[in-house]
Amino acid sequence: MSKVCVVAAGGTGGHLFPAQALAEALIARGWRIVLASDERVAGLAQDFPAERRIGLSAATYRPGDPIGMARAGFAVLRGAMQARKAYREVNPDVVVGFGGYPSAPALVAAIMDKRPTVIHEQNAVMGRANRFLASHVQTVACAFPTLKKAPKGVGERAQVVGNPVRPAIRALADLPYTPPEPDGPIRLLITGGSQGARLLSELPPEAIRALPEALRQRLRVVQQTRAESLPLARRIYRDALVDAEIAPFFRDIAARLAEAHLVIGRSGAGSVCEFAVAGKPSILVPLAIAIDDDQGQNARLLAEAGGAEIAREHQLTVDSLALALETLLTNPERLSRMAAAARAVAIPDGAERLADVVERTAAMGR
């Protein structure tokens, strides 16, 4: 009979995308997949390749809130009991957690049942849920060579496997980077503005409008933006005579990334790793309110390698972004060097590497 892997993940793309990439890799090896998340899971991940979805009680809390912490603890314990009941039916060979508070009950249940367990940390800073459980699971895998905030001893034994990326992104690793031709079109991709990021929705159009006319005429902009920011962005691009395609979401983001000469985006773990796998120069804007500056630490991987420029929110202005764009977009040799540097730190086969780790852990048995 085929083996069963329970994949436990929070409900955001940052957790679900790598979880889905692992699931697809394991399915190709003959595994059966069960997805565990919080009770909203039925409305999440409609395309997730799981034969069953388990909705578990879970909750989060604000640091320094003892009442909220107690409530969250009871919710996780209740979810763990729900998971243990489900495990008696599906009998998983291994449980893999991808972080986010909805992943905690599934892992707690597996630890209580002494089932093989794996945690994968996508960020350069270990998240709170993973931090709480890392010392109790058998195997810890991570995306980045550095793993800050990890419990004592965990960082030293963590296995660096990269971030599992979707097959469409993985395929970009085989495509060479081609810089803009002299006087030819320059393709700029702007991501990260669709989920309420007003800064990345509204500031880039203003910065692009401030560029010299000759450079603006060469630009071909594809931008994700908030729905409420669409009219303003379209008006700015139209007035600046810039060829721009704007939408809250692009389903063919891999194809857009393949065509881009430069990318502007947040530095969530998934984005950083996808830019690296695709071999794309980038300007990264870490989320200022992110706990423990995890996005800033993620961005350092590409920046220190020479594959990205970091633009901190408190320093980012129309003029500073316009200067950064003009400096990069008029220097194809530098763009090529940045692309090569980004690709040099990429781990395109992260899903396969993590699948190897999962299979080895499962083979250890209980």
C-alpha positions in Angstrom: 0.0 0.0 0.0 1.2 3.5 -0.7 2.4 5.6 2.2 0.5 8.6 3.6 1.9 12.0 4.4 -0.1 14.6 6.3 1.0 18.1 5.2 0.1 20.8 7.8 0.3 24.4 6.7 -1.1 27.8 7.5 -3.6 29.4 5.1 -1.3 31.9 3.3 0.4 31.4 0.0 3.8 31.6 1.7 3.0 28.3 3.6 0.7 26.6 1.0 2.8 27.0 -2.1 5.8 25.1 -0.8 3.5 22.6 0.9 1.8 22.0 -2.5 5.2 21.6 -4.3 6.2 19.0 -1.8 2.8 17.2 -2.1 3.2 17.1 -5.9 6.8 15.7 -5.5 5.6 13.0 -3.1 2.6 12.0 -5.2 5.0 11.5 -8.2 6.7 9.0 -5.9 3.5 7.1 -5.1 2.5 8.8 -1.8 -1.0 9.8 -0.7 -1.4 13.3 0.7 -3.7 14.6 3.4 -3.8 18.4 4.0 -4.3 19.6 7.6 -5.0 23.3 8.4 -7.4 25.2 10.5 -11.2 25.0 10.2 -11.2 27.3 7.2 -9.3 24.7 5.2 -12.4 23.7 3.1 -12.3 27.2 1.6 -8.5 27.2 1.1 -6.2 25.6 -1.5 -8.9 24.5 -3.9 -6.2 23.1 -6.2 -4.2 21.5 -3.5 -3.5 17.8 -4.5 -4.8 16.2 -1.4 -7.2 13.2 -1.2 -8.5 14.5 2.1 -8.6 17.8 4.0 -8.7 17.9 7.8 -9.9 21.1 9.5 -8.5 21.6 12.9 -9.1 24.1 15.7 -6.3 26.6 16.0 -5.6 30.2 17.1 -2.9 32.7 17.3 -2.1 35.4 19.8 -0.2 38.7 20.1 3.1 38.6 21.9 2.7 39.8 25.5 -0.9 38.8 25.7 -1.2 36.1 28.3 -5.0 35.7 28.0 -4.6 35.3 24.2 -1.8 32.9 24.7 -3.9 30.7 27.0 -6.8 30.8 24.5 -4.5 29.8 21.7 -3.0 27.0 23.8 -6.5 25.5 24.4 -7.4 25.9 20.8 -4.3 24.1 19.7 -4.9 21.3 22.2 -8.4 20.9 21.0 -7.1 20.8 17.4 -4.6 18.2 18.4 -7.3 15.9 19.7 -9.2 16.4 16.5 -6.0 15.4 14.6 -5.4 12.3 16.7 -8.9 11.1 15.9 -8.3 11.7 12.2 -4.9 10.0 12.3 -6.6 6.8 13.6 -8.4 6.7 10.2 -5.6 7.8 7.8 -2.6 6.4 9.8 0.0 8.8 8.4 3.6 7.5 8.0 4.9 11.1 8.5 3.5 14.5 9.3 5.2 17.6 7.7 4.6 21.1 9.1 5.2 24.3 7.1 4.6 26.8 9.8 1.7 29.2 10.6 -0.4 28.6 13.6 -2.8 26.3 11.8 0.0 23.8 11.4 0.6 23.4 15.1 -2.3 21.1 16.1 -1.3 18.5 13.4 2.3 18.4 14.6 1.3 18.3 18.3 -0.9 15.3 17.6 1.9 13.6 15.7 4.3 14.2 18.5 1.9 12.9 21.1 1.4 9.7 19.0 5.1 9.4 18.4 4.7 9.5 14.6 7.6 10.7 12.4 7.6 14.4 12.1 9.3 17.0 9.9 9.2 20.8 10.0 10.1 23.0 7.0 11.0 26.7 7.7 10.6 28.9 4.7 12.1 32.0 6.2 15.6 33.0 7.3 14.0 33.7 10.7 12.1 30.7 12.3 8.4 31.5 12.8 6.7 31.3 16.1 4.8 28.0 15.5 7.9 26.3 14.2 10.0 27.7 16.9 7.7 26.3 19.5 7.8 22.8 18.1 11.2 22.5 16.5 12.9 20.9 19.5 10.2 18.2 19.6 10.2 17.0 16.0 12.6 14.5 14.5 13.8 16.5 11.5 14.0 20.2 10.7 14.6 21.4 7.2 15.0 25.0 6.1 15.2 27.2 3.0 18.2 29.4 3.9 21.7 28.7 5.2 21.0 30.9 8.2 18.1 30.2 10.6 17.7 32.9 13.1 15.6 32.6 16.3 15.8 28.8 16.2 15.9 27.1 19.6 19.3 26.0 20.9 20.7 23.1 18.9 18.0 23.2 16.2 19.9 25.5 13.8 22.9 23.2 13.9 20.9 20.1 12.9 18.6 21.8 10.4 19.0 20.5 6.8 19.2 23.2 4.1 16.9 22.1 1.2 15.7 25.4 -0.2 12.1 26.4 -0.7 10.0 24.0 -2.7 8.7 26.0 -5.7 5.9 25.2 -8.1 6.8 23.3 -11.3 6.1 26.3 -13.5 8.7 28.3 -11.5 11.1 25.4 -11.4 11.1 25.3 -15.2 12.5 28.9 -15.3 15.8 27.7 -13.8 16.6 26.3 -17.3 16.1 29.5 -19.1 19.1 31.9 -19.6 18.8 35.5 -18.6 18.7 37.9 -21.6 19.4 41.6 -20.8 17.5 44.3 -22.6 18.8 45.1 -26.1 20.1 48.6 -26.8 17.1 50.8 -27.5 14.8 47.7 -27.2 11.9 47.2 -24.8 12.6 46.8 -21.1 10.2 44.5 -19.2 9.6 45.4 -15.6 7.5 43.2 -13.3 6.1 44.6 -10.1 4.6 42.1 -7.6 3.3 42.1 -4.0 0.7 44.9 -4.4 -2.4 42.8 -4.6 -2.9 42.0 -0.8 -3.3 45.5 0.6 0.2 46.7 0.0 -0.6 50.3 -0.8 3.1 51.2 -1.0 3.9 48.8 -3.8 0.6 49.6 -5.6 1.0 53.4 -5.7 4.7 54.3 -5.4 6.2 52.5 -8.4 3.9 54.2 -11.0 4.9 57.6 -9.5 8.6 56.6 -9.7 8.3 55.4 -13.2 6.6 58.7 -14.2 9.7 60.5 -12.9 12.1 58.6 -15.2 13.5 60.3 -18.4 11.1 60.1 -21.3 13.4 58.1 -23.5 13.5 55.4 -20.8 9.8 55.5 -20.1 9.1 54.8 -23.8 11.1 51.6 -23.7 9.3 50.2 -20.6 6.8 47.4 -20.7 5.4 47.2 -17.2 3.4 44.4 -15.6 2.1 45.3 -12.2 0.1 43.6 -9.5 -1.9 46.2 -7.6 -4.7 46.6 -5.1 -8.1 46.8 -6.9 -8.8 50.2 -5.3 -5.4 51.5 -6.6 -6.0 50.4 -10.2 -7.6 53.7 -11.6 -4.8 55.8 -10.1 -2.1 53.6 -11.5 -3.6 53.4 -14.9 -4.0 57.2 -15.1 -0.4 57.7 -14.0 0.9 55.3 -16.6 -1.3 56.7 -19.3 -0.2 60.3 -18.6 3.5 59.1 -18.6 3.0 57.3 -21.9 4.1 54.0 -20.4 2.9 50.7 -21.8 1.5 49.0 -18.7 -0.7 46.0 -17.9 -2.2 46.2 -14.4 -4.3 43.7 -12.5 -4.7 42.5 -8.9 -3.6 39.0 -9.9 -1.9 37.3 -12.8 -2.5 33.5 -13.0 0.4 33.2 -15.4 2.9 34.8 -13.1 5.6 32.3 -14.1 5.3 33.4 -17.7 5.5 37.1 -16.6 8.5 36.3 -14.5 10.2 34.5 -17.4 9.9 37.7 -19.5 11.0 40.2 -16.9 14.4 42.0 -17.1 13.9 43.4 -13.5 11.5 42.6 -10.7 10.2 44.8 -7.8 8.6 43.0 -5.0 8.3 42.0 -1.3 10.9 39.7 0.1 8.7 37.0 1.5 10.5 33.6 1.4 8.6 32.3 -1.5 9.3 35.5 -3.6 13.0 35.6 -2.8 13.5 31.9 -3.7 11.4 32.2 -6.9 13.3 35.2 -8.1 16.6 33.3 -7.4 15.4 30.2 -9.2 14.3 32.3 -12.2 17.6 34.1 -12.2 16.1 37.6 -12.1 17.6 40.8 -10.8 15.3 42.4 -8.2 14.6 45.4 -6.0 13.3 43.9 -2.7 11.1 45.9 -0.3 10.9 44.0 3.0 7.6 44.4 4.9 8.4 46.8 7.7 5.9 45.4 10.2 7.0 41.8 9.7 7.8 40.1 13.0 11.5 39.7 13.6 12.2 41.4 10.3 12.0 38.0 8.6 11.6 39.6 5.2 14.6 41.7 5.7 16.7 38.7 6.6 15.3 36.8 3.5 16.3 39.7 1.3 19.9 39.6 2.6 20.5 36.2 0.8 20.1 37.8 -2.6 21.5 41.2 -1.7 24.8 39.8 -0.2 25.2 37.6 -3.2 24.8 40.6 -5.5 21.5 39.5 -7.0 19.2 42.2 -5.5 19.0 45.7 -4.1 17.2 46.2 -0.8 14.8 49.2 -0.5 13.7 49.6 3.1 10.2 51.1 3.5 11.3 54.0 5.7 13.9 55.0 3.1 11.8 54.4 0.0 10.5 57.5 -1.9 9.5 58.3 -5.4 12.9 59.9 -6.0 14.9 57.1 -4.5 13.0 54.4 -6.4 13.3 56.4 -9.7 17.0 56.7 -9.2 17.4 52.9 -8.5 15.4 52.1 -11.6 17.3 54.4 -13.9 20.6 53.1 -12.5 19.7 49.5 -13.2 17.6 49.7 -16.3 20.3 51.6 -18.2 23.0 49.1 -17.3 22.3 45.8 -19.0 25.8 44.4 -17.9 24.9 45.0 -14.3 21.5 43.4 -14.7 23.2 40.3 -16.2 25.6 40.1 -13.3 22.8 40.4 -10.8 20.9 37.7 -12.6 23.9 35.3 -12.5 24.4 36.1 -8.8 20.7 35.4 -8.0 20.8 32.1 -9.8 24.0 31.1 -8.1 22.3 30.9 -4.7 19.1 29.3 -6.0 18.1 25.7 -5.1 15.7 24.8 -7.9 15.1 21.2 -6.7 13.9 22.2 -3.2 10.8 20.1 -3.5 12.8 17.0 -4.4 15.3 17.6 -1.7 12.6 18.0 0.9 10.8 14.9 -0.4 14.0 13.0 0.2 14.2 14.3 3.8 10.5 13.3 4.3 11.1 9.8 3.0 14.2 9.3 5.2 12.3 10.5 8.3 9.3 8.3 7.5 11.7 5.3 7.1 12.9 5.8 10.7 9.5 4.6 11.8 8.1 5.3 15.3 
